[in-house]
Amino acid sequence: MSQKDEWNDKARDDMRATLRWFVLGEVRLSRYDHNAILEACRDIYLQDQCPDNEQDSFILFAANELKRAEAQLAAEQSLWPSETDCDRLDRVEATLRERGILLWQVSPCCDSCTLGEFSNRIDVIDHRHPGFQDRIRGYAFFIDQNMAEKLSENTKLSVYMGYGWLSADGSEVAQEVYNENALGIAREICECLQDEGFGYDWNGTLGCTIRVLVNWQRRTLLV
């Protein structure tokens, strides 16, 4: 039996609750613009769970929730400090980029998906900052990790940064050479985080991600 076959008043109430937290979380995350948030509501939740003849009414509900979430965010922003953790994190990204290290904030889905799309991301950054592709030597990223869901409840969260090294010519190297260089990239990331006042947890080993505490208060969309 499909989820649409089980559609009833409880399912409708559950869908409204789901859309409400999703919209608030996405507005706080600042990953998508308004149209993209509504498209995500339809694609992720409504398409498979809601009967076709009711989807438009739930999109209207999501649009109204979007207005409420925007008003709530505006009220929250009035209490934010002039400089937020997200401002500092953007500066970390810019500093690392100058060093030839790509920091991808809120990268897709999981480590495998992120690494699979890394070449496209490098192209995007090189378009914005010509010459970056020629000097990139390392990377860092933290995946979305259900961040929108978490942000619907609390803006304070932990992100876990993966990292790695890229050889200048793309050739394969001995594992110990890669390990040494990747650890060097991780140390640079930690240095930049510390320079911007972030606390972090990292045990100095290659298999450990860098945990960073962030109060997620973004005024601009992620790019």
C-alpha positions as CSV (number, residue, x, y, z in Angstrom):
1,M,0.0,0.0,0.0
2,S,1.4,3.4,-0.9
3,Q,1.5,6.4,1.4
4,K,-1.1,8.1,-0.8
5,D,-3.4,5.2,-0.2
6,E,-3.1,5.9,3.6
7,W,-4.0,9.6,3.1
8,N,-6.4,10.8,5.8
9,D,-6.8,13.7,8.3
10,K,-3.9,12.6,10.4
11,A,-1.7,12.3,7.4
12,R,-2.7,15.9,6.4
13,D,-1.9,17.2,9.9
14,D,1.5,15.4,9.8
15,M,2.2,16.9,6.4
16,R,1.5,20.4,7.6
17,A,3.8,19.9,10.6
18,T,6.5,18.5,8.3
19,L,6.2,21.4,5.9
20,R,6.2,23.9,8.8
21,W,9.6,22.7,10.2
22,F,11.1,22.2,6.8
23,V,10.3,25.7,5.7
24,L,11.6,27.3,8.9
25,G,14.7,25.3,8.8
26,E,15.5,26.1,5.2
27,V,14.8,29.8,5.7
28,R,17.3,29.8,8.6
29,L,19.8,27.7,6.6
30,S,19.7,30.2,3.7
31,R,20.6,27.5,1.2
32,Y,17.7,28.1,-1.3
33,D,15.7,31.1,-2.5
34,H,11.9,31.1,-1.9
35,N,11.0,29.4,-5.2
36,A,13.5,26.7,-4.6
37,I,12.2,26.0,-1.1
38,L,8.6,25.6,-2.4
39,E,9.9,23.3,-5.2
40,A,11.7,21.2,-2.6
41,C,8.5,21.0,-0.6
42,R,6.8,19.5,-3.6
43,D,9.6,17.3,-4.8
44,I,10.7,15.9,-1.4
45,Y,7.4,15.6,0.5
46,L,4.3,16.2,-1.6
47,Q,5.0,14.3,-4.8
48,D,5.1,10.8,-3.2
49,Q,2.9,11.3,-0.2
50,C,0.1,13.7,-1.1
51,P,-2.6,13.0,-3.7
52,D,-2.2,15.0,-6.8
53,N,-5.4,16.9,-6.4
54,E,-4.3,18.3,-3.0
55,Q,-0.7,19.2,-3.7
56,D,-1.5,22.8,-4.8
57,S,-3.3,23.5,-1.5
58,F,-0.3,22.2,0.4
59,I,2.0,24.3,-1.7
60,L,-0.2,27.3,-0.8
61,F,0.1,26.3,2.9
62,A,3.9,26.1,2.5
63,A,4.0,29.5,0.9
64,N,2.1,31.0,3.8
65,E,4.5,29.2,6.2
66,L,7.4,30.7,4.2
67,K,6.0,34.2,4.9
68,R,5.7,33.4,8.6
69,A,9.2,32.0,8.7
70,E,10.6,35.1,7.0
71,A,8.9,37.3,9.6
72,Q,10.3,35.2,12.4
73,L,13.8,35.3,10.9
74,A,13.6,39.1,10.6
75,A,12.6,39.3,14.3
76,E,15.5,37.1,15.2
77,Q,18.0,39.1,13.0
78,S,17.1,42.2,14.9
79,L,18.8,40.6,18.0
80,W,21.8,39.2,16.2
81,P,25.3,40.7,16.8
82,S,26.7,42.8,14.0
83,E,29.1,40.0,13.2
84,T,27.8,36.4,13.3
85,D,29.5,33.0,13.2
86,C,28.4,32.7,9.6
87,D,30.1,35.9,8.8
88,R,33.3,34.5,10.3
89,L,32.8,31.2,8.6
90,D,32.6,33.0,5.3
91,R,35.9,34.7,6.1
92,V,37.4,31.3,6.8
93,E,36.2,30.2,3.4
94,A,37.8,33.2,1.7
95,T,41.1,32.9,3.5
96,L,41.3,29.2,2.7
97,R,40.5,30.0,-0.9
98,E,43.4,32.4,-1.1
99,R,45.6,29.6,0.2
100,G,44.4,27.3,-2.5
101,I,42.0,25.3,-0.3
102,L,38.3,25.0,-1.2
103,L,35.8,25.1,1.7
104,W,32.4,23.9,0.6
105,Q,29.7,24.9,3.2
106,V,26.6,22.7,3.3
107,S,27.7,20.3,0.6
108,P,25.3,17.7,-0.8
109,C,23.9,14.7,1.1
110,C,26.9,12.7,2.1
111,D,30.7,12.4,1.8
112,S,30.4,10.3,-1.4
113,C,28.0,12.7,-3.1
114,T,30.1,15.7,-2.2
115,L,33.3,14.2,-3.5
116,G,31.5,13.0,-6.6
117,E,30.4,16.6,-7.4
118,F,33.7,18.2,-6.4
119,S,34.9,18.8,-9.9
120,N,31.7,20.8,-10.7
121,R,32.1,22.8,-7.5
122,I,35.7,23.7,-8.4
123,D,34.5,24.9,-11.8
124,V,31.9,27.1,-10.1
125,I,34.5,28.6,-7.7
126,D,37.0,29.1,-10.6
127,H,34.3,31.0,-12.5
128,R,33.8,33.3,-9.6
129,H,37.5,33.5,-8.8
130,P,39.5,33.0,-12.0
131,G,42.7,31.0,-11.6
132,F,41.6,29.1,-8.5
133,Q,41.4,25.8,-10.4
134,D,45.1,26.1,-11.3
135,R,46.2,26.5,-7.7
136,I,43.9,24.4,-5.7
137,R,45.8,22.0,-3.5
138,G,43.2,20.9,-0.8
139,Y,39.7,21.0,0.3
140,A,37.3,21.0,3.2
141,F,33.6,20.5,3.4
142,F,30.7,19.9,5.8
143,I,27.6,18.2,4.4
144,D,24.0,19.4,5.1
145,Q,23.7,16.7,7.9
146,N,20.0,17.4,8.1
147,M,20.9,20.9,9.0
148,A,17.5,22.3,8.0
149,E,15.8,19.9,10.3
150,K,18.1,20.9,13.2
151,L,17.8,24.6,12.5
152,S,14.0,24.4,12.8
153,E,14.6,23.9,16.5
154,N,17.9,25.5,17.4
155,T,20.4,27.6,15.6
156,K,23.3,26.3,17.6
157,L,24.8,23.2,16.1
158,S,28.0,21.3,15.3
159,V,29.4,20.8,11.8
160,Y,31.9,18.2,11.0
161,M,34.5,19.1,8.4
162,G,36.0,16.6,6.1
163,Y,39.2,17.5,4.3
164,G,41.8,16.2,1.9
165,W,44.8,17.1,-0.3
166,L,45.1,17.3,-4.1
167,S,48.4,16.7,-5.9
168,A,49.4,19.5,-8.3
169,D,49.2,17.3,-11.4
170,G,46.5,15.0,-10.2
171,S,48.8,12.0,-10.2
172,E,48.7,9.2,-7.7
173,V,51.1,9.3,-4.8
174,A,52.2,7.0,-2.1
175,Q,49.7,6.8,0.8
176,E,52.1,8.2,3.3
177,V,52.7,11.2,1.0
178,Y,49.0,11.8,0.7
179,N,48.5,11.4,4.5
180,E,51.2,13.9,5.4
181,N,49.8,16.5,3.0
182,A,46.2,16.0,4.0
183,L,47.1,16.4,7.6
184,G,48.8,19.7,6.6
185,I,45.6,20.8,5.0
186,A,43.7,20.0,8.2
187,R,46.1,22.0,10.3
188,E,45.7,25.0,8.0
189,I,41.9,24.7,8.3
190,C,42.2,24.6,12.1
191,E,44.6,27.6,12.1
192,C,42.1,29.7,10.0
193,L,39.2,28.6,12.3
194,Q,41.2,29.6,15.3
195,D,42.1,33.0,13.8
196,E,38.4,33.7,13.4
197,G,37.6,32.8,17.0
198,F,36.1,29.4,16.4
199,G,36.5,26.5,18.9
200,Y,37.0,23.2,17.3
201,D,37.7,19.5,18.2
202,W,40.2,17.5,16.2
203,N,42.5,14.8,17.5
204,G,45.1,15.3,14.8
205,T,44.6,12.1,13.0
206,L,43.6,11.7,9.4
207,G,40.5,9.6,10.1
208,C,39.0,12.3,12.4
209,T,36.8,15.1,11.1
210,I,37.1,18.6,12.5
211,R,34.1,19.4,14.7
212,V,33.2,23.1,14.8
213,L,30.5,24.7,17.0
214,V,28.5,27.3,15.1
215,N,25.6,29.5,15.9
216,W,24.0,29.5,12.5
217,Q,22.9,33.1,11.8
218,R,23.1,33.8,8.1
219,R,22.0,37.0,6.5
220,T,22.9,36.0,2.9
221,L,22.2,33.0,0.8
222,L,24.9,30.3,0.5
223,V,26.6,30.4,-2.9
